[in-house]
Amino acid sequence: MEKAEEELERRSKFLNSLILKKKSVEEKQQNEGLNVCVRASDMSFALQNHAFKCARNNLDATMACGKVDSKRLALALKKEFDSTYGPAWHCIVGTSFGSYVTHSIGGFLYFSIDKVYVLLFRTAVEPLNH
């Protein structure tokens, strides 16, 4: 009986690894279509994809003018995430910047799209103690 349980556990782990690999490949293919590269993340895939699509749509709209409008893209991402997921989202967009930020668990994403870098993060929503 013990051998059967071990074999069942082994097969379960193997199938789980196959499922995770398939999901990873699908997400990578989807991101390549948007020309996105994740640099660092502590965010669910659903939120990441929301950020990627929002960034792509805004970039495509502003590129009609021929130039990336970093402030406009940052504002659009911040407003979208504030309205959808609650307040306290911050967004930095540009081609060259440094940062050191504190973020809420599950609320950090640093990615590039085309040649623009985007840092999107959420801070803890707590009152300040004076």
C-alpha positions as CSV (number, residue, x, y, z in Angstrom):
1,M,0.0,0.0,0.0
2,E,2.8,2.4,0.9
3,K,4.5,1.9,-2.6
4,A,1.2,2.7,-4.3
5,E,0.9,6.0,-2.3
6,E,4.5,6.9,-3.2
7,E,3.8,6.2,-6.9
8,L,0.6,8.3,-6.8
9,E,2.5,11.2,-5.1
10,R,5.3,11.0,-7.7
11,R,2.8,11.0,-10.6
12,S,0.9,13.9,-9.0
13,K,4.0,16.0,-8.7
14,F,5.0,15.2,-12.3
15,L,1.6,16.2,-13.7
16,N,1.7,19.4,-11.6
17,S,5.1,20.3,-13.0
18,L,3.7,19.8,-16.6
19,I,0.8,22.1,-15.9
20,L,3.1,24.8,-14.5
21,K,5.4,24.6,-17.5
22,K,2.4,24.8,-19.9
23,K,1.1,27.9,-18.1
24,S,4.6,29.5,-18.1
25,V,4.9,28.9,-21.9
26,E,1.4,30.3,-22.6
27,E,2.1,33.5,-20.5
28,K,5.5,34.0,-22.2
29,Q,3.9,33.7,-25.6
30,Q,1.2,36.2,-24.6
31,N,3.8,38.7,-23.3
32,E,5.9,38.4,-26.4
33,G,2.9,39.5,-28.4
34,L,2.8,42.6,-26.3
35,N,6.6,43.0,-26.5
36,V,6.9,42.9,-22.7
37,C,9.7,41.7,-20.5
38,V,9.3,41.3,-16.8
39,R,12.3,42.6,-14.9
40,A,11.0,41.9,-11.3
41,S,7.7,41.1,-9.9
42,D,5.7,40.4,-6.7
43,M,2.3,40.5,-8.4
44,S,-0.2,38.0,-9.5
45,F,-0.3,37.1,-13.2
46,A,-3.8,38.5,-13.6
47,L,-2.6,42.0,-12.4
48,Q,0.5,41.8,-14.4
49,N,-1.5,41.1,-17.6
50,H,-3.8,44.0,-16.7
51,A,-0.8,46.3,-16.5
52,F,0.7,45.0,-19.7
53,K,-2.5,45.5,-21.7
54,C,-3.1,48.9,-20.2
55,A,0.5,50.0,-21.0
56,R,0.3,48.6,-24.5
57,N,-3.0,50.4,-25.3
58,N,-1.7,53.7,-24.0
59,L,1.6,53.4,-25.8
60,D,-0.1,52.6,-29.0
61,A,-2.4,55.6,-28.6
62,T,0.5,58.0,-27.8
63,M,2.9,56.6,-30.4
64,A,0.6,58.0,-33.1
65,C,2.2,61.3,-32.3
66,G,5.6,59.7,-32.8
67,K,6.9,60.1,-29.2
68,V,6.4,58.3,-25.9
69,D,4.6,60.4,-23.3
70,S,6.0,59.0,-20.1
71,K,3.9,61.2,-17.8
72,R,0.7,60.2,-19.6
73,L,1.5,56.5,-19.4
74,A,2.3,56.7,-15.7
75,L,-0.9,58.6,-15.0
76,A,-3.0,56.2,-17.0
77,L,-1.6,53.1,-15.2
78,K,-1.9,54.8,-11.8
79,K,-5.6,55.8,-12.4
80,E,-6.5,52.4,-13.8
81,F,-5.0,50.5,-10.9
82,D,-6.4,53.0,-8.3
83,S,-9.9,52.7,-9.7
84,T,-9.7,48.9,-10.2
85,Y,-7.7,47.7,-7.2
86,G,-8.0,50.5,-4.6
87,P,-5.9,53.5,-3.8
88,A,-2.2,54.0,-3.1
89,W,-0.7,52.8,-6.4
90,H,2.4,54.6,-7.8
91,C,3.9,54.5,-11.2
92,I,7.3,55.6,-12.6
93,V,7.8,55.4,-16.4
94,G,11.0,56.3,-18.3
95,T,14.0,55.1,-20.2
96,S,16.5,55.7,-17.4
97,F,15.8,56.0,-13.7
98,G,16.8,54.6,-10.3
99,S,14.5,53.7,-7.5
100,Y,14.3,52.2,-4.1
101,V,10.8,51.6,-2.9
102,T,8.8,49.8,-0.2
103,H,5.7,48.1,-1.5
104,S,2.7,46.0,-0.2
105,I,2.9,42.3,-0.6
106,G,1.7,41.3,-4.0
107,G,1.9,44.9,-5.3
108,F,5.1,45.3,-7.2
109,L,5.9,45.1,-10.9
110,Y,8.9,46.3,-12.9
111,F,8.8,45.6,-16.6
112,S,9.8,47.0,-20.0
113,I,7.6,47.4,-23.0
114,D,9.2,48.3,-26.2
115,K,12.1,50.5,-24.9
116,V,10.2,52.0,-22.0
117,Y,10.6,50.9,-18.4
118,V,7.7,50.8,-16.0
119,L,7.7,50.5,-12.2
120,L,4.2,50.0,-10.8
121,F,3.8,49.4,-7.0
122,R,1.3,49.8,-4.2
123,T,2.2,51.1,-0.8
124,A,0.5,50.1,2.4
125,V,-2.7,52.1,3.1
126,E,-2.3,52.9,6.8
127,P,-2.7,56.2,8.7
128,L,0.4,58.0,9.7
129,N,1.2,58.2,13.4
130,H,2.3,61.7,14.5
